[in-house]
Amino acid sequence: MNKVSIVPCSDYSSAKEAIARALDLLGGLENVIGKGDSVLLKPNILAASPPEAAATTHPAVVAAMCEFVLSAGGKPVVGDGAGISRPGATAKALKTSGIEEAALRAGARVVNFETAGFSLVEVPEPLQFRKLYIAKPVLEADVIISLPKLKTHELTYYTGAVKNFFGALPLRCRKETHLLGERDLFGEAVADLYSVIRPDFAVMDGIVGMEGNGPSHGKPINSGVILASRDCVSLDIVAAEMIGFDPLKIPTTAGVLKKGFGNQCPVVVGTPLKEVKKKFKPSSGGVSKVPPFLTRRLGKYYTAYPRINQRKCTRCSACYNNCSPHAVERLADGSFRINKDKCILCYCCRELCPNNAVEIKKSLLATLLTARESIFQKT
């Protein structure tokens, strides 16, 4: 029976107590961690963003988990890899997010996936990739714990405990995954990754989540919960439903269920789900709930493409360096533009732009059909 614990928590000053309660409801970490075990704690460190922006796992959650791992007899190791293809991006993100300082103060070792090296591993019963490169610190850990942030996502609608380990891939592999070009195929690729890295535990930072244009440019929202589970799939199903999404339509969740992981009906312990539900605004860019058959028939009249706002653009090259199909082109004057004929709508340019300069340009019909009041929108 896959259980998910839910504990209310209105402020990060109470995070440690809430996490302790969430862990106790599941039997504690002592049943997972053995004395002397190396425990890899994987927070969400997308880019150099301060804690108050709600794009990364809050340092208070990371610090508390490091302390609980130590109490259980384990050796905490905190690590991740940022999503931006630029030397030093992960190091900067670790510092700016406050995660590095919090982890070190709590007695953990901090590793940078960007520089720690990767090993090639076979994927069992692959859906998209037969082999994947995985960060060595993950493969070397005795116990793996996912520490995701509760956020919306333009490509996968919601991002949580399963997708959190996308950061364990080198950027080249992440680009190849985005090149698949479809949400469902991307979800299957993440499921392949999950079949190699199956965390032993997951604790979600849902005290302040992100709604709207997540995972990096949405708005913080006080969601007031800590969620935990020994099964990442179950946690994602409960968390997605909690914020108003159909869990089975989340591509990453559908992918892992297709591979036989988790189940569709986890059991909630602690606070009932109905008492903490809070509808998040979906992305205004990537999220579209218009039936696919209709968008195909509408053809050129239904378009939604990323476009660079030249007034906001600082020409940092983040979009150019991280575009998998090379749809972002550098012009003679040093500015950038997005070639719609090459664009696969993965929204990496938008997700990784530090200046929020990549906007979604929609046709009038697309704007009308994706409006929140649309008759096609379902939760």
N, C-alpha and C positions, 0 to 999 in steps of 0.2 A: 504494500500500500504506500503510494507516494504522498507524503504530507508536505504542506506548505504552511509555515507559521506566519501570522500577521500580528504585529505589535504596534499600536499607535505611538508616535513620537513627534512632538510638535517643534522640537528645537534640537540643534546639534549638541547643545550642552548636556542633553539627556541621552545622547546616542549610545553610549556605552551600556547604560542600564537597559535600554530597549533591546539592544543586540543580545545582551545576556539572557533576557527573557525569551527572545526568539530562538536562541540556541537551546535553552533548557526545554522548551516545548518539543524539541526534536531529539532530546536525549543527550545534548551537549556534544562538544568536540572530542571528548575523551574516547568515544566509541569510534572515532575516525582517525585520530592522531596517536601514534605510538611514541614512546619516549625516544628522543633523538631524531625523529623524522624531520626531514627537510620539507617545509610546507611553503609552496609557492602561492602567494596571494596576488591575484591579477585584478587590479582596479581598472577602471576605464580612464585612460590618459590619452584622449584624442589629440589634443594640441595644447599649446601654451595658453591656458585659460585659468583665471583665478577661481577659487572655490565658489564665490558668490554668483558666478555666471551659470552655474549648474550644468556645465558641459562635462565635468569630470566627477569621479567619485570623491566625496568630501573627505579631507584628511582626517577628520574626527572618526569616521567609520574605519578608515585604514588603520589608524593608531589603535583603536579598540580591538580590532581583529588581531593585530600583532600581539597585543597583550594577552588575549585569550589563547592564542596559539602557544605562547610561552608558558602559560599556566597549565596547558594540557601536556606539556613536556616536549613540544615541537620547537623547531628552529625556523622562525619566519623569514621568508625571502619575498620582497615586494618587487614586481617587475612588470614592464609593458613596453610597447613600441608605438610611438606616435604615428599618425597617418600621413604626415607630410614628408615628401621626398626632398629632404634638405639636411646636410650634415649638422648634427647637434640639435635636431628638432626634438628628439626624445628627452635629451638632457635638459633642455629648456622647459619642456612640458612638465617634467618631474619637479622642477624647482618652482615654476610659476603656479602650479596647481596646489602647492603646499604638501604634496604627498611625500616627497623625498624627506623633507624635514620631519614630518610626523612619523614616518616609518623609522628613521634613524633614532629619534628620541624614544621611541617605543622599544628599541632593542632589535630591530630587524636589519637585515642586509638588503641593500637596494641594487637591482640589476637593470641594465639597459638592454633590451632585446635588440636594439639597433646595432650594438657593438659586441654582444655576447656570443654571436655566431648561431648558425642554423644547421640542422641535420636533416637529411632526406629520409622520409619514412614511407612505407607502403600503406595505402588506404584499403581497409577491408571492404569488400563488396562496394566498390566506388559507384557513385552516381554521376560524377563529373570529372574527378581527378584520381588517377591511379596512385600517384605519389605526391607528397607535399613536403615542403621544407618547413620545419618547426623550430622555434627558438629553443636552443639547448637548455636554458634554465627550466623550461617547462618539462622537457623530457627527463631531466635529471631529478626532478622533485619526487619525493615519496608520496606526498599528498598535494592535491591541487584544489584551491578554493577560488571561486569566481566572485568578484566584488563589483557588480555592474551598477550603473546609474539608471534610474527610471526615466526614460526619455522616448519621445517620438522620433521617427526617422523617415526621411524622404523616400528612401528606396525600399525599406522593409517595414514601413509604417510604425513599427515599435522595435526598440533594440533593448536587449536584456542580457540574461545570464549565458545563453547559448552563443549569441553573436559576439559577446565580449572577448572571446578568444581569437577573433579575427586579427587582433593585434599581435598574436603569436606568429603570424606569417610575415615573411620579408615583403617589402613593398612590391617587388616584382610579381610575387604570387598573388598579392591583393589586386594588382592591376589585371592579371590574367583572369581572375575571378570576375571582376567587373566587366571584362570584355565579353562575357557570356551574354550580356545584353538584355536579359529578361529577369524579372524578379524571382520567378519560380526556379529558374536555373541557378540563380545566385543562392537561393535558399538551399538547393541541393548541394552546392559547393560548400556552404557552411556546415551542412550535415556531414559531408565527408570529413571536414576538419574535426567535427565533434566526435566522430567515430574513432579518431586518433587521440584526441584530448577529451576525456570525460571527467570533468571535475567531480571531486568527492563531496563537495559542499558548495553552497552559494548563499551569499548574504547581499541583499539589494538595498542600496541607498535610495529610499523613496521619501526621505524627509522633505527635501525640496527637489522636485523633478523638473523636467523640461517639456513644454508643450509647443505646438506650432512647428516651426521649421527646424526641428532637431535633425541631426544630433549635436549641431554646434551653434546654430543661429536662431534657436527658438527662445521662448521666454520662460524664466523660472516660475514654477508654480508650487505653492505649498501643498504638498500631497500628504505629508504627515504620517508616514509609515516606514517601518523596517519589515522586510520580508525575508524569509530564509527557507531553505529546503536542501535535502540531500540529493535532489534531482533537479537539474537546471531546466529541463523541459517543463516539469510541473510548475516551477516558479514562474516561468514565462507565460504559461497558460493563465495562471491566476492574476499576474500583474497586468497582462494585456486586457483581460476582462475588467479588471478594476478601473482602468482608465478609459473604458468605453470602446474597445476594439474587439472584433470577433477573433478569438485566439487562433482558430483553425485557418484563418486567412492571412496570418503572419507567415511570410515565405520561409523564414528560418525554422519556425515551429513545424510547419507542414513538411519541411525537408527532413527533420530529425524523426518525426513520426513515421514518415515513409520508410526510413531505414530501421524502424522497429524500436526506437528509443522512447522511453516515457509512456504515458497513457493520457487519454483525453479527459480523465475525470479525477484529478488529484483531490485529496481531502484537506480542507482548511482547518487549522487548529489555532487557538488563540482568539483573536477578534474576528467575528463573522465578516465575510467579504462584503455583504450588503451595507455594513456600517462604515466602510472606508472607501466606497466607490466615489470616484471623482472624475468626471468626464474631461479628458484632455482635448484641446483643439488639435486636429490633425495638421499635417504639413499642407501649406497652400501651394507647394511646388510639386513634389513628386507624388503625393498621395492623390489617387483618383479612383473613385468607386463607381465610375460610370461603367456599365457592362461592356466588356471588350468587343462583343459583336457590333455594338453601336458605334464605338470609336473607329472600328475598321471601316464601317460603311460611310462614316462622315469624312474619312480621308483627310484631305488638305484643309478642310474647314475646322478640324479639331486638332490644334497643335499646341504644344507646350514645351518650349525649349529654353535652356539657360542662355542668358545674355550678360555681357560684362558692362557694368555701369562705369563708364570712363571717368566720371567725376569722383567716384569712390576708389577706383583702382590706383594702387601705389606702385604697380609694376614689380611686385615682389617675386613673380614667376611661380607662385604656388600652384596655380591652376595649370600652367603650361607644363610644369615638371611632373604633375600627378595625373595627367589625362591619359588614360589607357589607350584609346584609339587615336591619340594625337589630333583630336578635333580642335584643341586650342592652338591657334596659330599666332606666331609673333610677327607683327607688321614692321615695315621699314623704319617707322618712327619710334619703335620700341614698345608700342602698345600691343594689346592682345585682342583677338576676336575668336568667337567660337563658330566653327564651320558646321552648319546644321546637317550637311550631308554625311559628315563623319560621326556626329554626336550619337551616342548610344543611350543617352538619358540615364546615366549612372549617378549623376549629381555629385561626383567627387569634387569637381571644381568649386561647386557651391559649398559643400561640406567643409572643405579645407581652406577656403579663402579667409584670411585673418581679418579682413576689412569689410566682410559682408557685401562685397562688390558684385557678386554674381547673382543676378535676379532671374526669375522665371518669366519669360514673355509668353503670354497665352493669347490665342485668338479669342475673339468675343464669344464664340460658341463654347470654347473650352472653359472660359471664365464663368459663364452661366451654368454649365453643367457640373462644375466642380465646386460651386458655391455651397456653403454649409446648409442652405435651405433647399438644396436640390432634392427633387423627389427621388433621385437615384441613390442618395447617400443613406447608408445603413450602418448601424453600429452593432 
